[in-house]
Amino acid sequence: GLGEIRSGNHQIPKITWSPPPASSFRPSLPMVQGLQDTIWLGRTQVLQRGPVSYYIDGAHTSSSVKACVRWFQEVALNEEKAG
């Protein structure tokens, strides 16, 4: 039947296994505060060198690249309004 492997005239039953569910993780308040206070160089960082602005982000996954694009669009729009 479906889900069985046949070897010659013998049927080998399909073995199914599911990993146990992960326990929920709830960061403590000091952990949350530490993450909020973290300065992560190379992540949505703007470097000013004279009249030139460098926008730096180490995005390396499709979701982080999308977040980087949103950040850059927001920063560029704010600069246009201020300029």
C-alpha positions as CSV (number, residue, x, y, z in Angstrom):
1,G,0.0,0.0,0.0
2,L,0.8,3.7,0.0
3,G,3.8,4.5,2.3
4,E,5.2,1.1,2.3
5,I,8.5,0.0,0.8
6,R,8.6,-3.4,-0.9
7,S,11.8,-5.4,-0.9
8,G,11.4,-8.6,-2.9
9,N,8.3,-10.3,-1.4
10,H,8.6,-8.5,1.9
11,Q,6.8,-5.4,3.0
12,I,8.7,-3.0,5.1
13,P,6.3,-0.7,7.0
14,K,6.9,3.1,6.7
15,I,8.2,4.6,9.9
16,T,7.0,8.0,10.7
17,W,8.6,10.3,13.3
18,S,7.8,13.8,14.3
19,P,10.1,15.9,16.4
20,P,8.7,17.0,19.8
21,P,7.2,20.5,19.8
22,A,9.5,23.2,20.8
23,S,8.8,24.9,24.1
24,S,7.9,28.5,23.8
25,F,10.6,31.0,24.4
26,R,9.8,34.2,26.3
27,P,12.7,36.6,26.7
28,S,13.0,38.3,30.1
29,L,12.7,42.1,30.4
30,P,16.4,42.6,30.7
31,M,16.9,40.6,27.5
32,V,14.4,42.7,25.7
33,Q,16.0,45.9,27.0
34,G,19.4,44.6,26.0
35,L,18.2,43.9,22.4
36,Q,16.6,47.4,22.2
37,D,19.8,49.1,23.4
38,T,22.1,47.1,21.1
39,I,23.9,49.0,18.4
40,W,24.6,46.6,15.6
41,L,27.3,48.0,13.3
42,G,26.6,47.3,9.6
43,R,22.9,46.9,10.2
44,T,20.9,49.9,8.9
45,Q,24.0,52.1,9.5
46,V,24.6,55.5,7.9
47,L,28.2,56.7,7.6
48,Q,28.8,60.3,6.8
49,R,32.1,61.1,5.0
50,G,32.2,64.7,4.0
51,P,29.3,65.4,1.6
52,V,28.7,61.7,0.9
53,S,26.4,59.4,2.9
54,Y,27.0,55.6,2.8
55,Y,24.0,53.4,3.7
56,I,25.3,50.1,5.0
57,D,23.3,46.9,5.8
58,G,24.6,43.4,5.9
59,A,21.4,41.9,4.7
60,H,22.0,38.3,3.4
61,T,18.6,36.6,3.2
62,S,15.6,37.5,1.1
63,S,13.6,38.7,4.1
64,S,16.5,40.8,5.4
65,V,17.1,42.3,1.9
66,K,13.4,43.3,1.8
67,A,13.7,44.9,5.3
68,C,16.9,46.7,4.1
69,V,15.0,48.1,1.0
70,R,12.2,49.4,3.2
71,W,14.7,51.0,5.6
72,F,16.6,52.7,2.7
73,Q,13.4,54.0,1.1
74,E,12.3,55.4,4.4
75,V,15.7,57.1,5.0
76,A,15.9,58.4,1.5
77,L,12.3,59.8,1.7
78,N,13.2,61.6,5.0
79,E,16.3,63.0,3.5
80,E,14.4,64.4,0.5
81,K,11.9,66.1,2.9
82,A,14.7,67.5,5.0
83,G,16.9,68.6,2.1
